[in-house]
Amino acid sequence: MADDVSRQQVSVQTLHLRQLRKRWQIIALQVIATTALVWMYMEVISTYVIGYLDHTLVLDQLDKYLVGETSGEYAIPMADWLTGLGSDGMARVYMPITLGVLLGGGMALLSFQPPQRQQRIKFWLIIVMIGLLVGRLLSSWLFGMLFSWEWRIPDQDEFNYLIWPISMLATLMVMGFYLLPIIMGSKGIWGLSRRGVAWAIGFTLFFLAIHAILTFPIIYSVLGSAGAYIPQFDAQVGEATVWGLITPQQGSLILIAILMLIFMESAFGVIRYMEYAFRLPESCKKDPEYVRQMENILNHHLYHTVFFLGITGVSTMVALGFHTILLKVVAGMTGSQWAHQVSESIELQLTYGLVISALLFLLVVAAMRFVVPWQRISGFIEHITSRQRS
């Protein structure tokens, strides 16, 4: 029986986590997820936040309060090129986004350290924070009592030492709140944390839901002057200028949705593949067949991320502008004025007009499956591509 058992081949490449994390497919997926996260955040900021209630407006009010209360002696301790104060447009968020990505990457790097080293680093970070917050106050107060040989409470000059650390802490809290999706998303991507990715997605969806609720006509009318800080979209769609199908505003919303899908699929895909490799037996991690299977899975994931999500974005634009395509076809075939009159109707320019267009597009695509054999076509393409790879 021993003669029938052949020795298992050992591959140069293995599925051990330390080596798998350095594969170019894994790194490419993490880079794609990080790019999608940053791009999605910038689109959300440019569409909903910038110029209305971004972090620079809050920090500007905090700076004016500090300058007014301290007669110009204190201000926000962070430099303007770090916070974005004094910049215009999206230039306000470039450097904060960079800091958020670096902070999230640092937290991910910390999570891969041994437990003892993590505790040691966290301990010294806490010590440094305590020293920055109350170090000058305690040193000035204790040395003052030591040289005067009397017990007293800190005076006003010594309490003023708390202004700088408290203002620094407030600045970091404001920027951290605005950069929470970037920080947690970067930690989730590079630290292989499902919770971090879920936090980034959940916070973004929560913000979009709150914006949708506040801009509801009945609620928006109650806000009064506070509604000036919330951008409200027009009820009418407007003229389609992007490929003749959608408006730039709709294009921005579709781009946010596509980027969120890319970020979610890439980040969760890396975590899923790493967990699968970790749970494999030791013998399977060195098996060339398992290594080849993992490589095929990663290559297919990269291919599907670019191809299918691209088709999803184009299909969404076609679905939203399907009534425009349909009416142009009818006008071209019949030459009647009816199609032009219907295309200019107010019903198609409202939100439910887009919903009807999308439903019509879905009905047409569903009916095409009885005419076009989609499964055979996709199987034929898969067969051709597999033969070329082999």
C-alpha positions as CSV (number, residue, x, y, z in Angstrom):
1,M,0.0,0.0,0.0
2,A,2.9,2.3,0.7
3,D,4.0,2.0,-3.0
4,D,0.6,3.3,-4.1
5,V,1.0,6.5,-2.2
6,S,2.9,9.1,-4.1
7,R,4.7,11.8,-2.4
8,Q,2.8,15.1,-2.4
9,Q,4.4,17.9,-4.4
10,V,5.6,20.9,-2.6
11,S,5.2,24.3,-4.3
12,V,7.6,27.1,-4.0
13,Q,4.7,29.4,-3.3
14,T,2.6,28.6,-0.3
15,L,-0.6,29.9,1.2
16,H,0.9,30.9,4.6
17,L,-0.4,34.3,5.6
18,R,3.0,35.9,5.8
19,Q,3.6,35.0,2.1
20,L,0.1,35.4,0.9
21,R,-0.1,39.0,2.1
22,K,2.8,39.8,-0.2
23,R,1.1,38.5,-3.3
24,W,0.5,41.2,-5.9
25,Q,-3.2,40.3,-6.2
26,I,-3.8,40.9,-2.5
27,I,-1.9,44.1,-2.6
28,A,-3.7,45.2,-5.7
29,L,-7.1,44.5,-4.1
30,Q,-6.1,46.5,-1.0
31,V,-4.9,49.4,-3.2
32,I,-8.1,49.3,-5.2
33,A,-10.1,49.3,-2.0
34,T,-8.2,52.2,-0.5
35,T,-8.5,54.2,-3.8
36,A,-12.3,53.5,-3.9
37,L,-12.6,54.6,-0.2
38,V,-10.8,57.9,-0.7
39,W,-12.6,58.6,-4.0
40,M,-16.0,57.8,-2.4
41,Y,-15.3,60.0,0.6
42,M,-14.3,62.9,-1.7
43,E,-17.4,62.5,-3.8
44,V,-19.6,62.5,-0.6
45,I,-17.8,65.6,0.7
46,S,-18.0,67.5,-2.6
47,T,-21.7,66.6,-3.0
48,Y,-23.1,67.0,0.5
49,V,-20.6,68.7,2.8
50,I,-18.1,71.1,1.2
51,G,-19.1,74.7,1.6
52,Y,-22.1,73.9,3.8
53,L,-20.9,72.2,7.0
54,D,-17.4,70.9,6.5
55,H,-14.7,70.7,9.2
56,T,-13.1,74.0,8.3
57,L,-16.3,75.9,9.3
58,V,-16.3,74.2,12.7
59,L,-12.6,74.8,13.2
60,D,-13.0,78.4,12.1
61,Q,-15.6,79.1,14.8
62,L,-13.4,77.4,17.4
63,D,-10.5,79.5,16.3
64,K,-12.5,82.7,16.6
65,Y,-13.7,81.7,20.0
66,L,-10.2,81.0,21.3
67,V,-8.9,84.3,19.9
68,G,-11.8,86.3,21.3
69,E,-11.6,84.7,24.8
70,T,-7.9,84.9,25.2
71,S,-7.4,88.3,23.5
72,G,-5.4,86.8,20.6
73,E,-3.0,84.9,22.9
74,Y,-4.2,81.4,21.8
75,A,-5.6,80.0,18.6
76,I,-6.0,76.5,17.1
77,P,-2.6,74.8,17.6
78,M,-2.6,72.9,14.3
79,A,-1.2,74.6,11.2
80,D,-3.6,75.7,8.5
81,W,-2.0,73.4,5.9
82,L,-2.8,70.4,8.1
83,T,-6.4,71.4,8.8
84,G,-7.3,73.0,5.5
85,L,-8.2,76.4,7.0
86,G,-7.8,79.2,4.5
87,S,-8.1,76.9,1.5
88,D,-11.0,76.8,-1.0
89,G,-13.1,73.9,-2.3
90,M,-11.8,70.4,-2.1
91,A,-8.3,71.7,-1.2
92,R,-9.6,71.8,2.4
93,V,-9.7,68.0,2.6
94,Y,-6.7,66.8,0.8
95,M,-4.3,66.9,3.7
96,P,-6.8,65.7,6.3
97,I,-7.6,62.7,4.1
98,T,-3.9,61.9,3.9
99,L,-3.6,62.1,7.7
100,G,-6.7,59.9,8.0
101,V,-5.2,57.2,5.7
102,L,-1.9,57.3,7.6
103,L,-3.6,57.1,11.0
104,G,-5.7,54.1,9.8
105,G,-2.6,52.4,8.4
106,G,-0.8,53.0,11.6
107,M,-3.6,51.4,13.6
108,A,-3.6,48.4,11.2
109,L,0.2,48.1,11.6
110,L,-0.3,48.2,15.4
111,S,-2.9,45.4,15.2
112,F,-0.3,43.0,13.6
113,Q,2.1,43.5,16.5
114,P,2.5,40.9,19.3
115,P,0.1,41.4,22.2
116,Q,2.9,42.5,24.6
117,R,4.3,45.0,22.2
118,Q,0.7,46.4,21.6
119,Q,0.2,46.8,25.3
120,R,3.6,48.5,25.6
121,I,2.9,50.9,22.7
122,K,-0.6,51.7,24.1
123,F,0.8,52.3,27.5
124,W,3.4,54.8,26.3
125,L,0.8,56.5,24.1
126,I,-1.4,57.1,27.1
127,I,1.6,58.4,29.1
128,V,2.4,60.9,26.3
129,M,-1.2,62.0,26.1
130,I,-1.4,62.6,29.9
131,G,1.9,64.5,29.7
132,L,0.7,66.7,26.9
133,L,-2.7,67.4,28.6
134,V,-1.7,68.2,32.2
135,G,2.1,67.9,32.2
136,R,2.9,71.7,32.2
137,L,0.2,72.4,34.7
138,L,1.4,69.8,37.2
139,S,5.0,70.7,36.8
140,S,4.4,74.4,37.3
141,W,2.0,73.9,40.2
142,L,4.2,71.3,42.0
143,F,7.4,73.2,41.6
144,G,5.7,76.4,42.7
145,M,4.6,74.8,45.9
146,L,8.0,73.1,46.4
147,F,9.9,76.4,46.3
148,S,7.3,78.4,48.3
149,W,6.7,75.7,50.9
150,E,2.9,76.3,51.0
151,W,-0.1,74.3,49.9
152,R,-2.3,76.1,47.3
153,I,-4.5,75.5,44.3
154,P,-3.2,76.3,40.8
155,D,-3.6,80.0,39.9
156,Q,-5.0,81.4,36.7
157,D,-1.7,81.5,34.9
158,E,-1.2,77.8,35.6
159,F,-4.7,76.9,34.5
160,N,-4.0,78.7,31.2
161,Y,-1.6,75.9,30.4
162,L,-4.7,73.7,29.8
163,I,-5.9,75.9,26.9
164,W,-3.4,74.6,24.4
165,P,-3.9,70.8,25.0
166,I,-7.7,71.2,25.3
167,S,-7.9,73.1,22.0
168,M,-5.6,70.5,20.4
169,L,-7.9,67.8,21.7
170,A,-11.0,69.6,20.4
171,T,-9.3,70.1,17.0
172,L,-8.4,66.4,16.7
173,M,-11.9,65.4,17.8
174,V,-13.5,67.5,15.1
175,M,-11.2,66.2,12.4
176,G,-11.5,62.7,13.7
177,F,-15.3,62.8,13.5
178,Y,-15.2,64.0,9.8
179,L,-12.5,61.5,8.9
180,L,-14.0,58.5,10.7
181,P,-14.9,56.6,7.5
182,I,-11.3,57.2,6.1
183,I,-9.7,56.1,9.4
184,M,-11.8,53.0,10.0
185,G,-11.9,52.0,6.4
186,S,-8.1,52.2,6.1
187,K,-7.7,50.2,9.3
188,G,-10.2,47.6,8.0
189,I,-8.4,47.3,4.6
190,W,-4.8,47.0,5.7
191,G,-5.6,45.5,9.2
192,L,-8.0,42.8,7.8
193,S,-10.8,44.0,10.1
194,R,-14.4,43.4,9.1
195,R,-15.5,45.8,11.8
196,G,-13.5,48.6,10.4
197,V,-14.9,48.2,6.9
198,A,-18.4,47.9,8.3
199,W,-17.9,51.1,10.3
200,A,-16.8,53.0,7.2
201,I,-19.8,51.8,5.1
202,G,-22.3,52.2,8.0
203,F,-21.2,55.7,8.8
204,T,-21.4,56.8,5.2
205,L,-24.9,55.2,4.8
206,F,-26.0,56.8,8.0
207,F,-24.9,60.2,6.9
208,L,-26.7,59.8,3.5
209,A,-29.9,58.6,5.3
210,I,-29.8,61.6,7.7
211,H,-29.4,64.0,4.8
212,A,-32.3,62.3,2.9
213,I,-34.5,62.7,6.0
214,L,-33.6,66.3,6.7
215,T,-34.1,67.4,3.1
216,F,-37.6,65.9,3.0
217,P,-39.8,68.9,2.1
218,I,-41.9,68.8,5.3
219,I,-38.9,68.4,7.6
220,Y,-36.8,70.9,5.6
221,S,-39.4,73.6,6.0
222,V,-39.3,73.2,9.7
223,L,-35.5,73.7,9.9
224,G,-35.7,77.4,9.0
225,S,-32.4,79.1,8.9
226,A,-30.6,75.9,9.8
227,G,-31.5,74.5,6.4
228,A,-29.0,76.8,4.8
229,Y,-26.2,74.4,6.0
230,I,-27.9,71.4,4.3
231,P,-27.7,71.2,0.4
232,Q,-31.1,70.3,-1.1
233,F,-31.5,68.7,-4.4
234,D,-34.1,69.9,-6.9
235,A,-37.2,67.8,-7.4
236,Q,-36.9,68.0,-11.1
237,V,-34.2,66.0,-12.8
238,G,-33.0,68.6,-15.2
239,E,-31.2,68.2,-18.5
240,A,-29.1,65.1,-19.0
241,T,-25.6,66.1,-20.0
242,V,-23.6,62.9,-19.2
243,W,-23.8,60.7,-22.3
244,G,-27.3,62.2,-22.8
245,L,-28.6,59.8,-20.1
246,I,-28.2,61.4,-16.7
247,T,-27.4,64.7,-15.0
248,P,-24.0,65.5,-13.3
249,Q,-25.8,65.3,-10.0
250,Q,-27.1,61.8,-10.7
251,G,-23.6,60.9,-12.0
252,S,-22.1,61.8,-8.7
253,L,-24.6,59.7,-6.8
254,I,-24.1,56.7,-9.1
255,L,-20.3,57.1,-8.7
256,I,-20.7,57.1,-4.9
257,A,-22.7,53.9,-5.1
258,I,-20.2,52.1,-7.5
259,L,-17.2,53.2,-5.4
260,M,-18.9,51.9,-2.3
261,L,-19.5,48.5,-4.0
262,I,-15.8,48.4,-5.1
263,F,-14.6,49.3,-1.7
264,M,-16.8,46.7,0.0
265,E,-16.1,43.9,-2.4
266,S,-12.4,44.4,-2.5
267,A,-11.9,44.9,1.3
268,F,-14.2,42.0,2.3
269,G,-12.7,39.8,-0.5
270,V,-9.2,40.2,0.9
271,I,-10.4,39.3,4.4
272,R,-12.4,36.3,3.1
273,Y,-9.5,34.9,1.1
274,M,-7.1,35.4,4.0
275,E,-9.5,33.6,6.4
276,Y,-9.9,30.7,3.9
277,A,-6.1,30.3,3.6
278,F,-5.7,30.5,7.4
279,R,-8.2,27.7,8.0
280,L,-6.6,25.3,5.5
281,P,-4.6,22.3,6.9
282,E,-0.8,22.7,6.8
283,S,-0.4,20.1,4.0
284,C,-2.9,22.0,1.8
285,K,-1.1,25.3,2.2
286,K,1.9,23.8,0.4
287,D,-0.1,21.9,-2.2
288,P,0.5,23.4,-5.7
289,E,-3.1,22.7,-6.6
290,Y,-4.4,24.8,-3.8
291,V,-1.9,27.5,-4.6
292,R,-3.0,27.5,-8.2
293,Q,-6.7,27.6,-7.2
294,M,-6.1,30.6,-4.9
295,E,-4.3,32.4,-7.7
296,N,-7.2,31.8,-10.1
297,I,-9.7,33.0,-7.6
298,L,-7.7,36.2,-7.0
299,N,-7.3,36.9,-10.7
300,H,-11.0,36.3,-11.3
301,H,-11.9,38.7,-8.4
302,L,-9.8,41.4,-10.0
303,Y,-11.3,40.8,-13.4
304,H,-14.9,40.8,-12.0
305,T,-14.3,43.9,-9.9
306,V,-13.3,45.9,-13.0
307,F,-15.6,44.3,-15.6
308,F,-18.9,43.6,-13.8
309,L,-19.0,46.7,-11.7
310,G,-18.2,48.8,-14.8
311,I,-21.2,47.1,-16.5
312,T,-23.3,47.9,-13.4
313,G,-22.5,51.6,-13.6
314,V,-23.3,51.8,-17.3
315,S,-26.5,49.8,-16.8
316,T,-27.6,52.1,-14.0
317,M,-27.1,55.2,-16.2
318,V,-29.0,53.5,-19.1
319,A,-31.8,52.5,-16.7
320,L,-32.2,56.1,-15.4
321,G,-32.2,57.5,-18.9
322,F,-34.1,54.7,-20.6
323,H,-37.1,56.9,-21.3
324,T,-34.9,59.2,-23.3
325,I,-33.5,56.3,-25.4
326,L,-37.0,54.9,-25.9
327,L,-38.5,58.2,-27.0
328,K,-35.6,58.9,-29.3
329,V,-36.1,55.5,-31.0
330,V,-39.9,56.1,-31.3
331,A,-39.3,59.6,-32.7
332,G,-36.7,58.3,-35.2
333,M,-39.0,55.5,-36.4
334,T,-42.2,57.4,-36.7
335,G,-41.1,61.0,-37.0
336,S,-44.1,62.1,-34.9
337,Q,-44.3,65.0,-32.5
338,W,-45.8,62.8,-29.8
339,A,-42.4,61.5,-28.6
340,H,-41.0,65.1,-28.3
341,Q,-44.0,66.2,-26.3
342,V,-43.8,63.3,-24.0
343,S,-40.0,63.8,-23.4
344,E,-40.7,67.3,-22.3
345,S,-43.5,66.4,-19.9
346,I,-43.0,67.3,-16.2
347,E,-43.8,63.7,-15.1
348,L,-40.7,62.3,-16.6
349,Q,-38.6,65.1,-15.0
350,L,-39.6,64.1,-11.5
351,T,-38.2,61.3,-9.3
352,Y,-41.0,58.8,-10.0
353,G,-40.4,59.3,-13.7
354,L,-36.9,57.9,-13.2
355,V,-38.3,55.0,-11.2
356,I,-40.7,54.2,-14.1
357,S,-37.8,54.4,-16.6
358,A,-35.8,52.0,-14.5
359,L,-38.7,49.5,-14.2
360,L,-39.2,49.7,-18.0
361,F,-35.5,48.9,-18.5
362,L,-35.6,45.9,-16.1
363,L,-38.7,44.6,-18.0
364,V,-37.0,44.9,-21.3
365,V,-33.8,43.2,-20.0
366,A,-35.9,40.4,-18.4
367,A,-37.8,39.9,-21.6
368,M,-34.5,39.7,-23.7
369,R,-33.6,36.5,-21.9
370,F,-36.2,34.7,-23.9
371,V,-34.5,35.9,-27.1
372,V,-30.8,36.2,-26.3
373,P,-29.3,33.1,-24.5
374,W,-27.2,35.0,-21.9
375,Q,-26.0,31.9,-20.2
376,R,-24.7,30.3,-23.3
377,I,-22.9,33.5,-24.3
378,S,-21.3,33.9,-20.9
379,G,-20.3,30.3,-20.9
380,F,-18.8,30.6,-24.3
381,I,-16.8,33.7,-23.3
382,E,-15.6,31.9,-20.1
383,H,-14.5,28.9,-22.2
384,I,-12.6,31.1,-24.6
385,T,-10.8,33.0,-21.9
386,S,-10.0,29.8,-19.9
387,R,-8.4,28.3,-23.1
388,Q,-6.3,31.4,-23.7
389,R,-5.0,31.3,-20.1
390,S,-4.2,27.6,-20.3
